[in-house]
Amino acid sequence: MKLFFTGPVVKTELLVVMLEKHDIAATQKFVDATLPDDDDLNRLANVFVPDEDFEKANQLFFTERGDEL
């Protein structure tokens, strides 16, 4: 697994769902796993994707699209 994104849980949870819709098995882990899970949406988390899907995920979410209006 390769680190794909780090950010607040409110963003990482949505990103994991979006990646899964593109058949990429993403996982989310808290940056500091020692803190209690208190439903803080600003708590930092990492999103990991399989090595073989990293390039596809990167193209889907970080490459500028030339066909946008």
C-alpha angles and dihedrals in degrees: 000000000000128000108252106169142358122201146109117321091246088067100034094054091053091045092053090052092048092048091050090053086060091050094256112137100221125178131200126213130177115251090226106034092180093073117090118255099249097161092257104164091199094059111118119250136175125228117211127193130188113272092243092054097045096095093047091050091047091052092048097051111019109031115095113244117229095196097064119112 
